[in-house]
Amino acid sequence: MKVGYARVSTGIQNLDLQLDALKEHGCEEIFTDKISGAKDKRQGLEDALRFVRTGDTLVVWRLDRLGRNMQHLIKIVNDLNDQGVSFHSLQENITMDKASATGQLMFHLFAAFAEFERNLIHERSAAGRAAARARGRLGGRPEKLDKKELEILKTLVASGTPITDIAQMWGVSRTTVYRYLEKK
């Protein structure tokens, strides 16, 4: 049986491309996650790994959808091989099982390239943040309230206005109001 696994990093990203490719490849069961690959706990992946049986093939759209880094990818695939489960990546077009030395070599090469690509993205992002800081941008979400609004907020709290009402006035949560009050 072919078992698919698809993952996107955020809830706003779409799984459709991966799901379509996995179905077209003949996957009868597909597990999904909408979470960063860097996270240790991915329920969909854990479910897929528990579901596969000897003789099955775990299919992913791309190698980077499966593992956090090269060591993690290798561990997952080696664990699958120990269970008698093959692994196939559609985009890299590699199939790995214990019987295929070429498949194992290709897997290790592509895993190294996938990790290299992720490291490049991380380095470029860090460089972009450093450049923004050098131009005076600190990053993060902009403040909801300016100094004048903060003074009004303090006055309202001092006059006994309920925090819930104050939060509704500015369209923020009560937690945000308390956070501003702590800044004093």
C-alpha positions in Angstrom: 0.0 0.0 0.0 1.2 3.5 -0.8 0.8 5.9 2.2 1.2 9.6 1.6 2.4 12.4 3.9 2.0 16.1 3.1 3.1 19.1 5.1 3.0 22.9 4.8 4.7 25.2 7.3 1.8 27.4 8.1 -2.0 27.3 8.3 -2.3 29.9 5.4 -0.4 27.7 3.0 -2.3 25.2 0.9 -1.8 21.4 0.8 -3.7 20.9 -2.5 -0.6 20.6 -4.8 0.9 17.9 -2.6 -2.3 16.1 -2.0 -3.1 16.0 -5.8 0.4 14.6 -6.5 0.1 12.0 -3.8 -3.3 10.9 -5.0 -2.1 10.8 -8.6 0.8 8.6 -7.5 -1.7 6.1 -6.0 -1.6 6.8 -2.3 -4.6 5.1 -0.7 -4.1 6.8 2.7 -2.7 10.3 3.2 -1.7 12.1 6.4 -1.1 15.8 6.7 0.3 18.5 8.9 0.1 22.3 8.9 3.1 23.0 11.1 6.8 23.9 10.7 9.1 21.1 9.8 11.4 22.2 12.6 8.8 21.1 15.2 9.6 17.9 17.0 5.9 16.8 17.3 4.0 16.6 14.1 0.8 14.5 14.7 0.2 13.7 11.0 3.7 12.4 10.6 3.5 10.4 13.8 0.2 8.9 12.6 1.6 8.0 9.2 4.6 6.3 10.7 2.3 4.3 13.0 0.0 3.4 10.1 2.6 1.9 7.7 3.2 -1.8 7.7 5.8 -4.1 6.2 5.6 -3.9 2.4 4.1 -0.4 2.3 5.7 2.6 0.8 5.7 6.0 2.5 5.4 8.7 -0.2 6.2 12.4 0.2 6.0 15.2 -2.3 9.5 16.5 -1.5 12.2 15.4 1.0 12.0 18.7 3.0 8.3 17.9 3.8 9.4 14.9 5.8 12.4 15.8 8.0 13.8 18.7 10.1 17.3 18.1 8.9 19.5 15.5 7.3 19.9 13.5 10.4 16.2 13.4 11.1 15.5 12.4 7.5 18.0 9.6 7.6 16.6 8.4 11.0 13.1 8.3 9.7 14.0 6.4 6.5 16.3 4.0 8.3 13.5 3.3 10.8 11.1 2.7 7.9 13.6 0.3 6.3 14.0 -1.6 9.5 10.2 -2.1 9.4 10.3 -3.3 5.8 8.7 -0.1 4.6 10.0 1.7 1.4 10.3 5.4 1.0 9.6 7.5 -2.1 10.0 11.2 -2.8 8.1 12.4 -5.8 10.0 15.6 -6.7 13.4 14.1 -6.3 12.1 10.9 -7.9 14.0 8.6 -5.5 12.9 5.4 -3.9 14.8 4.0 -1.1 14.7 0.6 0.4 17.3 -1.7 1.8 17.7 -3.6 -1.5 18.7 -0.4 -3.4 22.3 0.9 -2.9 21.6 3.5 -5.6 18.4 4.6 -3.8 20.3 5.0 -0.5 23.1 7.0 -2.2 20.6 9.3 -3.9 18.6 9.8 -0.7 21.7 10.9 1.2 22.7 13.3 -1.6 19.3 14.9 -1.8 18.9 15.1 2.0 22.2 16.9 2.1 21.1 19.3 -0.6 17.7 19.9 1.1 19.5 20.7 4.4 21.9 23.0 2.5 18.9 24.8 1.0 17.2 25.3 4.4 20.5 26.6 5.8 20.8 29.1 2.9 17.2 30.3 3.6 18.0 30.7 7.3 21.2 32.7 6.5 19.5 35.0 4.1 16.6 35.6 6.5 19.1 36.4 9.3 21.0 38.8 7.0 17.8 40.5 6.0 16.8 41.0 9.6 20.3 42.4 10.4 20.1 44.8 7.5 16.7 46.0 8.6 18.0 46.5 12.2 20.9 48.5 10.7 18.3 50.8 9.1 16.5 51.3 12.4 13.7 48.7 12.0 13.5 46.5 15.0 11.1 44.0 13.6 8.1 42.5 15.3 4.5 43.6 15.3 3.9 47.4 15.4 2.6 48.8 18.7 -1.2 49.0 18.9 -1.2 52.1 21.1 0.9 55.2 20.9 1.9 57.3 23.9 -1.2 59.5 23.9 -3.5 56.4 23.7 -1.5 54.8 26.5 -2.1 57.9 28.7 -5.8 57.7 28.0 -5.8 53.9 28.8 -4.1 54.7 32.2 -6.7 57.4 32.9 -9.6 55.0 32.1 -8.1 52.3 34.4 -7.6 54.8 37.2 -11.3 55.9 36.8 -12.5 52.3 37.2 -13.4 51.5 33.7 -13.4 47.7 33.3 -10.5 46.2 31.4 -12.8 44.4 29.0 -14.4 47.7 28.0 -11.0 49.3 27.5 -9.9 46.4 25.3 -13.0 46.6 23.2 -12.4 50.4 22.6 -9.1 49.7 20.9 -9.9 46.3 19.5 -7.3 44.5 21.5 -7.4 41.7 24.0 -7.5 42.2 27.7 -4.0 40.6 27.9 -2.7 43.4 25.6 -4.2 46.1 27.9 -2.5 44.5 30.9 0.8 44.3 29.0 0.6 48.0 28.3 -0.2 48.8 31.9 2.9 46.8 32.9 5.1 49.1 30.7 4.2 52.3 32.7 
